[in-house]
Structures are given as C-alpha cells and as structure tokens.
Amino acid sequence: MPSISDDREPVGVHEALQSLEKASRTPAKQRAVKVSGIVDAICRTAFDQGLDEHNLRTVVRIVSKKSELDQTSVTNLVKNLYPATRVPADVVVTVVGALGQGKGKPSLGTQNSLVKWLALAHEILEDSRVLSRLYGVLFGMLDMISIRTPLCHLLSLVTRRKHVKPFRIQQLLELSRGLGNEPALQGLLRVYRDYYPDIIIASTTATRNSFPPRPEPEWQKRLISILEASSATDEDVLEHRSGFRVSRKGRKRSKLSVIPDVHTFRANETSVTLEEIDSVEDFVGKLERIEPPGQMISFLTDPLLQKYVALKPSPITSRRIELWLSASLEEECNAARAGSEDSSYLFELAGGLGNHSQYDKGLLPIVSTFLRAYLPVWDGITAADAVLALLAYLPIQRFQDAYDSFLGPVEKVLPGHGLQSLEKLLHFYTQLLQHWIAQVAVRPAAPANKSFDKALEDLVVHVSNLSTSLLLSLSNSADSSIRSAILSFYELLSASSKPQVIPILLPPPLLAYLLAQSPSSATVSRICGIYANHKTAFDKHPTPITSYYPSKVTIPFNSCLRDFYNVFWGAKAFQSVGNSAAFFCHPALRVSLNDYLTAIEHEYAVGFALDLSHNPLLASLSAAAWWSLEDAEIEKHGYDRNSMNWHRGPVTQHSLEALEKDRGVSVSYLDYRRHVLQWMADRGCAGIRDLLFATHLKLKK
C-alpha cells in the first residue's frame, strides 16, 4: 500500500490535510494511501512550526467527530495540536461541541484528550471569555465518568465568582456524596469554597489529581518556542505573561514552597477576590473592592498581588508583610549562625525579595536589616546568586558605610570559592553600579548632589583596585572570564556618563594597559571601545573641560588615547613623549627592540610591530579583510584573476604602491586600513574602529 511519506517530492500540509479529510470518510480497506504517513506529515509540521488558524480548524474538525480514522492516529493528532497563533473562539466551540453522548461524537478517549488540550490551551485563546460563556455546557457533562477528571481540572481553571451558583454547588455536593472522595471533583469543590467559604466538603487530603496538572514540560516548551517565533504573537500570549492573573505553582510545588500561593479566605458573596481577576480592565474597575488575600507575603512572587500592594498601600498591609518577613528572616539568621540553614529555603525567599526589589527598584527596610545581620555569618555558597542579586539593590549611600555593613563581608567570604566566585563578585558590582547610576540619573541636574558623585567615584575606585589586583595575580590562561567581567563593569560606566549629572569616571591607566596587552583580540577591542565612549563623552561635555575635571584626570586619559592611536594607526608603537613611556616601555628598551627588528628586515621597525597588519592578535583578521577587499576590487574592475599579481602580505603602504606597479590591484593604504576597521567591526570587534574614529579627524568626517 503506498504511503504519502514515501513520495520523493515533499507534501505540503494543506495537501496532507485534504488527504486526511478524504481518508476520514473512507473505510480503511478502501483507501489508496496509508493514513499513518499522512498523520506523520501533519504532526511533523505542527511540531516544527505550529498550525495556523485554517489548518488548526481543519484538524479539530476532523478529530471532533466520529470518523473512519483509527484511535492511534486521532490521539497523535490531538497530542500535536500546537497552535501557531492564538486559538480562535470557533475552534473552542467545535471542541466543546464534540463532547458528550451522541451518534456522531468521537470516541470517549478522544474526548478525554480534547478536554486536556483545552486545559493546556486555555491561556492562549483569542477570546478569553469563550470558555466562560460555555461554562454551563461543560458543567453539565460532569456526570460523564470518562472525561470527569480533565473536565474538573478545566473548570477549576475557568471558574470565577459569577459561575458559582447555588444549584451548581448543590450538584457538586450530590456528586461528591455519591462518588466518594474523587480527587478532581474535590479539587473543583475547593475552588468553589474559595468563593463561598460556607461550603462544607469532606475532609480529604489533596492528591496530585485534585488540582490541574502542570503542562508537560516538553509540550509547553515547544509551544512557547512556536509562539515566540510567530509574528502574530503578542507578549501576553504566553502563560501569565500579562501579569493580571493570579499565578499558581500547582499543589505539589505549593506544599514545598516557602512563599504561598494567593488565596482569599474571608471572601463572601459581595466581595471581590484577586483570584477572579483576569484582565487589566477587571483589575482597574474592581481595585477598591478587592478583598486582601490571606497571606500578603505572596506578593513576592505574584505579579497581580504586587500591583495591588503598590496601587493600594495601607499601614495594615505593610505591617503584615513586615511581621512575616521579620520572623522568617530572623529564623534564617539563627539557622546560619547554627550552621543548619536550608539553602533551598533561602534561595526561594531571597529570590522572591529580589523579584520585588526589581519591581520596586529598592529594598524593603526589613531586608536591609536582615542583610546587615546575615552577611557576617554567610558562608558565601548558600543561595549565592539570589543573595548577590538582592544586594545589588542597595540604595546609594556613602561607600565606606556600604562597605562596612554589606560589601566588606561579601568580599571576605566570596574569593575563597574559586574563580567563579570572583566573577560573581565583579558581576555583582556591575549590577550595583547600574542601580546607583539609575538613582543618580533621576536627581535634579542642579544643584549637583556631591555626595552621590563621591559615592559613585569611591565605588569605581574600589572596583578598579580590585580588578587591577586580580589581573596582576592571575595567569592569562585563567582570567578570561575575569577580564570579561571587568570590561562589562567599565562598558556600563563609559556608556552612562551624562554632563553635570553622572560624572566621567575613567579606569586607571595601569588597568587599561593590562587589558590592552591581553592575548585576546576581543578584550583589546572592548577596552578600546570603552575609551571611545569616554572620548565621545568628553567631546559632548560643556567646555572648558578643565573647569570640570582636573589635569590629573585628563592627562592620563590623553596619554592612553595617544598610545592606542600610535599602536594601531600611527606606526609609532612604544614611542615616548616627554617624560612618559608609552605602554610603560623604557626608551632604551624601545631603541634595542628597533635595532633588533631592523637587523632582521630593513623595512621593519618597532613602530610597525603592533599596527593593524603586524599586530599578533589582529594580523590574521587584517589579512582576511585584505583578501576580501582584493577579491572585491578584482570583481569590480573585471580583472583576469589568472594574470593578476596577488598580494602576499603583510600589507604596508610601500607594499601597496609596489603591488599597483606590478599587475596588482590599486588600493590606497588609507582605504585598506578603513576597510580592515570596518571588516572587524562587522564581525564583533568594533572597539578599535570606534576609538580611531573618535580620535582621528579625517576618519570622523
């Protein structure tokens, strides 16, 4: 029997769906093609790129009615119902219409799978109200044993206060008494009791079947990747992305969680609870009537409760949060002193506090008090990432005060845990700098707050000393991640300066030279990019610069710029100016190096040793750039490749002049170097280009 998957030419999904529709009406013995091949082709397309609205409707229409397809094929189709966009309302209506008893209904196993699919896809419906309008239809099918469990899970997700009616409560209680403690039914009753606490249900322990299960990780991950790749996807398509719906961890995770889910225990028939809010309009319209949940600490992990606390503050709310945190944080301090702290407990608690700090752009007062007491007894390992992320939101203050209370204890314990901990420390300082800069940026431009400037300056000086010490003490083979972390700090700093608001703070010359002499072209490019940013900042600053920055700042900066320019562009590497030695090369040593190199090749000299063509880190890049330029010139002018004289490198001004006279391409030395700079920039090494463009007037123009 031929199979559609056996054909040599690929079959489109539309053709496969047409074949599937035809096969669903044809008995198996009368078919001309093998259905399994058609189903595999459709499932592959659905898994790879999702099904658009038309194809999704077609598949749902086929599986939602009794057909000649075998159960295995139908089950595979439902399992691979990955929508590429939001699910249209008519698709949901078709699925709900397929449920129940009837001659044309699909099998009970298919109905079970379709209800599970609705529970998975209910967050990405085009019209979130469609399931609410169909609530009565779904509720009326609870007497069907075959779909009762997934149907209870779906209703638990959809139920809002308006759905909880006395007659439905009565029906649920009668079903519960008749069926015993059926887990899914008890879970739906608990949802009803959240809205009407007077409902009496049997005292049962919650099992994993009591509440809606979390989507299969593979299915959910694949759906998210498909939706993110779809141009029609909005940011709020994915689960809880909008932040206007209460988050649920699931029963199993809630039991293990330190921070509880949002639950309102004092609800009555006239009150409004956060659990029934499902849109921004609903939230705004009912904000003044919302009943606070039982445990306000849930706001650390729930976006909706976070908004409620921020928009409707009250002394009682603040006091409830403070009491819970003070008890929990004090317990954590005592456990750390006794050496019995639970890392998972602290990780979740600190992570929740970090989420709130990110939302509120600051620390709660009780958290600062906790950190001041906890850090001296911290081991530097327990929940390190969460603790450092929390510390990054310290308010800007006198640096010595921050160091004595917070930063000093961290620096004492972290370095003892290897290079990775040192990298974490540097990344932490980058995050702290970002937070402090954000606080400085919103202050009034005048009068200038000198204490803020001093705090930033002291922080940068401290990190500079720390970075220099690390580079001098670590080997080149071991410090690539450390160098990258240091550069990230200064890249943020160099891009943040703002005239008369955020001062220009420079890395010390020794640190800059150490980074510029790194055995990594990426590192050299990044330090050049940092100095290019500072040069641009000075150019945009009000003049005269000497009125704002002393000579002890500008003279070393100009010396570094001159050295970088001489190395990469001016062919004057290591040339001394006045009493200063470029790149700390003693003049006598430069003379010796120059004599040595010219003895090897009379046209070579120490000044050329680090330019674009000869630099050990950049020579291969500049050679590749030259080859691309040379090839482009030959193609542009239509030269005969076989008769052309190709440059063998390295490229110099003299070699280009000789090449032009000897049947080679005609390219000026300036054009060659500009092409090299742009070629490297296009491949991620833009720092050198930016620096030279910022300092060279002709290149800038």
N, C-alpha and C positions, 0 to 999 in steps of 0.2 A: 504494500500500500504506500503510495508516495506521500511525502511529508513536506509541508511548506518550508520547513527549516532545512530541507535537503537541497533546495534550489540553489544554483550558483549565484543568481542575482539577489541582492538583499530585498526583502519585502517590507514596504512601509507599514506603519502601524494602522493607517486607515484601511489599506487593503486587507491586513490581517483581521481587523475588526469586522469588515464586511464578510470575510470568510467565516469568522466565528459566529456571526448572526445567522448565516445560512446553515452552519453546522448545528446550531442550537435548535433548529426546526427540523433537522433531518435525522432519522434514526441512525445509530452507529453503523449498522450493516449496509446502509445505502450511501454512505459518504464516500467521496472521491479523494479526500485528503485526510491526513491524520490530525486529529484535534490537538494532541499534545504538542505538536510542533507549532501550531498557531498560538496556543496559550503561552508557550515559552517565549515566542517572539514578542507578544504583548507585555508579558511580565518583565522581560529584559528592558523594553522601552520605558515602562513605568518605573522600574528601579533606577535606571540611569538618569532620566530627565523628568520623570513625573508625567502625569496625564493632564492635558489641557481640558478646558470645560467640555468641549464637544466629545472628546474621547472618554472622559470620565462619565459623562451621561450615558454614552453607549454601553460601556462595561456594566454600569449599575443597572441599566435597563435589562441587560441580558441575564445578570445573576439574580435579579429581583423577581423573577417569575419562573414557573416550572418549565423546564426545557429538556431536551434530549442529551444535554451535556452530563458527563459523569461527575460524581461528587468531588473527586480529586481535582479536576480541572477548575470547578467552581471555587473550591476552597483556595487554590493557588491564586486565582484572580482576585478574590477578596483580600487575601493577605498582601497582595501587591498593589492595592488601591492607593498609590501615592499621588495626591493631587499636586499639580504644578502651581496652582493659584488657590485662592480661597474657594471653598466648596459652595457652589450655588444653592439657593434655597430649594429649587425644584428637585435637585438630587437628593436632598434630605427627605423631601416629601415622598419621593419614589421609594427610598429605603424603608421609611415608616409604613408606607402602603404595602410593602412586601411582607409585613409581619402579621402573624395571626393564622387562624384556620381558614382554609378555602381551597377549592379545587385547583386554582391557578397559582397558588402560593409556592414558593421554593421550599426545599426540604427544611426540617427543623434545624439541622446542623448549619445550613446556610444562613438561616435567620439568626441563629446564635452568633455567627461570625459577623453578620451585618450590624447587629447591636453593639458588639465590641468595637467595630470600626467607627460607629457613631460616637462612642465614648472617647476614642482616640482623636477623632477629627473635630470634636465639638468646639475646640478653641480656635479653629481656623475657618469657621463658617462665614460666608459672605454677609449673611444676616443673622446676627447672634440671637434674634428673637424667634426664629423659626421653631426651634425645639420647645420654647416656652409656649408657643401657640398650639403645638402638638402634644402638650403635656397630658391632657385628658385622654388622648388616644393611647399614648404609651402607658399611662397608669392603668387603663382598662385591660391591659394584657398581662397584668401581674399574676393572673391565675394560670398562665402557661408555664408548666414546670421546665420546659426545655430552654426557655430564654429568661427565666425569672432572675437568675444571678446577674448576668450582664445588664439586664434591664434595671434592676435595683441600683447597680453601680452608675448607670447613665442618669437615672432620676436623681441620685444623690448629688451629681454634679450640676444638674439643671435646676433643682428645687430652689425656689425663692419664697418669701413670705406669702405672696399672692397665691401660690399654688397650694398652700397648706390650708385645706378646708376641713370643717368638722366631719363631713361624710367620708373624706379620704382617710382621716385619722381613724374613723370607726372601721373602715375596710381593712386598713393595715393591722389594727389590733385584732380583728377577727381572723385574718390570715395568720398572724403570729401565733394566736392561740391554737389554731387548727394545725399548723405545721410544726410547732415547737420552735426551738431556738435556731431557726435558719439564719446563718451569719449575714448574708447580703440583705435580707429583709430587716434584721435587727439594725444593721448599719443605716438603712433608709429611715427607720423609726428614730434613730438618734439624731439624724438631720432634722426631722420634723420636731423633735423635742428641743433643738436649739432655738426654734422659733416659738414654740409653745412648751415651756418647761413643765407645765402641769401634766403632760402626757406621762402615763405610767407604763413603763415597759419592763419586761422581765430582766432580772439582774443577771447579765451574762458577761462573760469575758470576751473582749474583742479579739477576733482572729484575723488572719490575713485576708479572709474572704468577706470580712464585714464592710470594708471600705473599698472604693475603686482602686484597682491596682495601678501602679505607675506604668506608663508605656514601656514596651520592650526597648532597651537602650539602643539596639541596632536599628529598629524601626524608627524610633524618634530621631536618632542621629541622621539617618538617611533622609527623613522628611525635612529636617532643618536645612540640610545641605541643598536639597532641591528647591526649597522655598527661597533660600538666600540667593541662589543662582537665577531665580526667576525675576525678570524685570518688573513684573506686576506685583511683587511682594512689598507690603508695607512693613514698617518697623514693628507694628503691633500685631502682626500676624502670628508670630511665634508665641509660645505659651508664656503668659504673664508678662509679655513684653511691654504692655501699655502701663502697667503699674496701677490700674484702677480695678483690681480684683484681688481678693484675699488669697494669699499663697497657701498652698497645702503641701506639706512634706510627705504625706502618707502616714498611715497609722504606725507602721513598723519603725519608720525613721523618727516619728514624733516621740515614741517611747524612749529612744536612745538620745534624743536631743536635749540640750541644756535649755535652749530658748523655746518655749512652747509655741504652738500654732495659735492663731487668733480664734478665740471663742467667746461669745457673749452669753453669760449665764443668767442675767437678770432681764432678759427680754420679755415683753408682754405683747398683747395684741395690737397696741397702738405705737409701740416704739419701733425705731429703725435700727438695724444692726449692720455692721460692716460686711458681714457675710453675704448680705443680699445686694450689695452694691456691685454693679458690673460695667459701669461706663463713667466717663468723666461728667456727663450731664447729670447722671443719677447722683454722683457724689456731691456735686456742687449744689444741686437742688435740695438735698436732704442733710447737708452738713450740720445745720443747727439742731437737728432732731436725732442725730445718731447717738445711740447708747454706747458708752465706752465698753470695751471688752473686759473680760475677767482679769487678764494679766497684761498690763500696759507694756511690760518688757518685751512683748512680741514685736514692738515697733523696730527693734534692732534688725530684724530680718524681713519684715513685711513692708513692702513699699506703700501700700494703701494706708496702713496704720501710721506709718511715718508721716505721710501727708496730713493725716488727721491731727496728729500731735502738733505738727508745725503750724497748721492753719487754725487750730482751736486750742491754744495753750491755756492751762489753768494751774493754779498752785497745787491742787489735789493731784493732777496728773504728774506734775514734776516730782511731788513728794513720793508718790507710789513708785515711780521709776527709780528714784534715789534710794529708797529703802531696799528695793530688790537688789540693786547693784551693790550697795554698801555691804549687804550680808554676803552676797556671792563673792565679791572681790576680797573681802576680809578673810573669807574661808580659803580662797586661793593663796593669799599671802601666808596664812598659817600653814597650809599644806607645803608650800615651798620652803618655809623655814624648817619644817619637819622632814623634808625630803620625800614626801609622799604625794606630790601633786599629780593630777591626771592630765597628760598632755592634750588628749582629745577634748577634754572639758575646757581647758584654757584656750585651745585653738578656736573652738566654736564661739566662746564668749568674746575673745579678742577680735575675732573676725566680724562678729555682729557689731561690736563697738566701732570697728574700722569702717564698716558699711555706713553706720550713722555719721561718723566723722566726715566721710567723703560726701555725704548728702548735706550735712550741716556746715561743712568747712571749718570744723573746730572740735575741740574735745569737751566733753562734759566735765564740770569741776570735780566730780567724784572720781573720774578716770585719772585726772592729773594727780590727785591724792594717792590713788592706788599705785600708779607707776612710780611715784617718788618712794613709796614704801617697798614695792615689789622688786624693782631693778637691782638693788644691792644684794638680794638673795636669789636672783635669777641665775640659772645655770648656762644661759646662752644657747641652749638647744631646744628646750620646750617651747613649741609654738613660735619659733624664732621669726618666721615671716610675718605672722599676724601681729606679734608684739612690735616689730620694727615698723610695719605699716601704720600701726596706731600711733607710735611715737612721731611719725612724720608730720602729724597734725598739731604738734606743739605750737602754741601761739608765739609770735615773735616777741623776744624779750632780750634782756642783757645776756650776751653769750656766756659769760662766766657763770651766771646764775643757772642757765640751762645746762651747762656742762657739769656743774657741781651736783645738780639734782638728777639729771637724766642721762646726758651723753657720756659723762665720765664712767659711770657704772657699766654702760654698754661697751665702751672701749676696753674696759678691763677684762671682760669675760669673753667677748667675741673672738679676738685674734687667736685665742688658744685652740680654736677648732679648725684650723687649716685655711687654705687659700679661698675656699668657697665662702667662709665666714667673713674674710676680709672684703671680698667682692660684695657681699650683702651689706657690709658696713658702708662702703662707698656708695652703693645704690641708695641706701637709706639717707645719706647726706644729700644726695641729689634730690630725693623726694622732699626732704626738709627744706632745702633751698627753694624748690618750686613753690612750696606753701608759703614761705616767708616772702618771696618775691610777689606772690599774689596779694599778700596783705599790704605790702608797701605800695603796690601799684594803684590801689584804690584810695590812698590817702590824698588829701588836697596837695596840689603842687607847691603851694606857698601858704604859710611859711613852712619851710622844709623841716621835717622831723629828724633831727640829727641822731637821735637815739636809735631810730630804725636803720639809718645808714651805718652807724657804728656796729650794730648787731650783725648786719649783713657782711660788713668788712671783716669782722672778727671771725665769723663762720668761714669765710673764704680763706682767710689766713690760716686757720686751723686745718682745714682740708688740704691746703697747699703744703703745709709742713708734713702732714700725714702722708700725702701722695709722694712727695719727694723722698721721704724716708723709705717708703715701700719700694720705690723704683731702685733706690740705691742698694737695698738689702736683698732683693730678689733677682734671680737669674733671668736672662732674656727668654729662656725656654719655658719658664714657669709663670711669667707675669703677663701674658697676652690678655687674659680676662681682666686683670687688674688695670692694665693700661686702658682697655676699653671702658671700664667703669670710671676711671679718672677723666677720660676725654668726654664722657657723657655729662659729667658734672660741669665741665668748662664750656661745653657746647650750649647747655642750658643757660649758663651765666652770660656767655657772649651774645646770645640772641635776645636777652631780656633787658639790656640797658635802655633807659629812657631819660632823655635830658632833663635834669633838675628833679627827677623823681627816683629813678633807680640808677645809682652811680655805675660808671665803668670800672669794673674790678678785674684786674689782669692776673694771669698766672705768673709766678716768679720766673725770671729768666732761666735759672738752672733747671727747673721742671720743664720749661718749654724746650730747651736744648736737649734734655734727656729724651723727650718724646720725639723730637725731630730727628734724632740719631737712632731711632728704633729700627730693628731689622724687619719692618713691616711697612709696605707702601701705603696701606690703609691708615695706619697710625700717623704717618708723615702727612698724608693728605688731610686727616682730620685736625691735626694741630695747626696746619696752615689755614684751614677753614675757620678755626677759632680766631686766629689773628686777623683774617679777612673781615670777620664780623666786627671785631674791635676797631679796625681801621675805618670801616663804614660808620660805626657809631661816633668816632671822633670827627669824621667829616660832617656829620649831621648835627654835631653839638654846637651850641652858641659859642661865638668867638669873643675874645681870645681864650684859647684853651688854658693858658697859664693862669687865668683868673679862677679856674675851677679845679685844676689838677696841678700839683707841684712838679718841679723838674725831676724829682726822684721817681716819679711815675712815668713821665713822658720820655725821658732819655733812655731808660732800658727798653721801653717799648719800641722806640725808633731804631735802637740798635738791633733788636730782634728782626724787625721788618727789613732792615738793610742786609742783615746776614741771610735771611731767606731769599731775598731778591738776588743777592750776589751768587748764591749757591745755584739756584735753578735758572736764572736768566742772564745775569751779568758776567758769567765766566770769571768770577773773582772769588772763588771759594777760599775761605780761611784768610782773607785779606784783612790786615789790621788797619784800623782807623784811629789816629791819635794814640791814646794810651790803652785803648780797649782791644782785646784779641778776639777776633771773630770765632764763634763756636769754641771759645777758650783754647784756641791753638796759638801757642807761643810763636812770635815772628821768626825766631831762629829755626824752630821746627818746620815752619812753612817753607823757608828757604831750602832746608835739607830735602824735604819732600819734592819740591820743584826740581832741584838738581837731579834727584834720582829718576824722576819720571822723564825729564827731557833727555837723559842719557839713554833711556830705553827707546824713546821715539821723539825725534827732534821737534815734531809738530804738537806734541802732547805737553801739558803743563798741569800743575796742581789746580789752577783756576778752573780747568775743564772737568776735573775729576768727579764733580757732583752735579753737573748740568743735566738737562733732560736726556741727552744722548749717551752720557757715560755713567750716570748715577747707577750704582749696583742694584738699587731697588727698582729703578724706572727704565733701565736700558732695554729690557725685553718689551716693555709696553711701548716705548717710543719707537722701537724697531717695527713692531706690529702696526703702529699708527702710520709710520713711513710707508710700509708696504701697501696699506690701504690707499694712501694718498698717491703713491706712484702708480698703482694699478688704475686709479680713477683718472689720473692725467692721461695715461695711455689710451684708456677707453674714450675719454672726452675728445682727444685730438685724432683718434683713429690711427695711431702709430702701429707699425708692424712689430708685434711682440718678439718675433724671432731675430729681428735685426737691431732691436734696442739694446743699449748697454744699461744693465740694471745695477742700481747702487748696492754695494756690499756692506756698507756701514762701518763704523758708526757715522751718523750724519753730522757734518760740520759745515760752516759757511764756506770754507775752502773746498771741501769735497763736493758741494753742490755746484759751485762755479766750475769745477773740473768736469763734473758729470754733464753739464749743459754743453760743454765744448766737445765732449766725446760721445755723441749719439745717445744722450740720456734725456730725461725729462727736464723741463725748465721750471724750477720751483725756487722761490726766494727763501732765504733762511728764516725770515720773519714769518712767512706763510707756513713753513714747515713747523715751527715751534707753536704757532697758534693752533695748527691742526692737531698737534700732539696734546696740547692742553684740553682742547675740546673733545678729542677722542677718549682721553682718560676720564673726563667729566661724564661723558655718556655712559661710562662703564662703572660709575660709582666713586671715582676719585676726583671729585670736583674741587677739593680744598686748594690745591696748588693753583688751579686756574683762577679761583676767586681771589686768592691772595695777590697774584700778579696783576689781575685786572683792577684790583683796588689800589695798587701802588704805582702801576705803570700808566702814565697819562695817555700814551698812544693806544695802548690796549683798551683802556677805559673808554676812549672815544670810539 
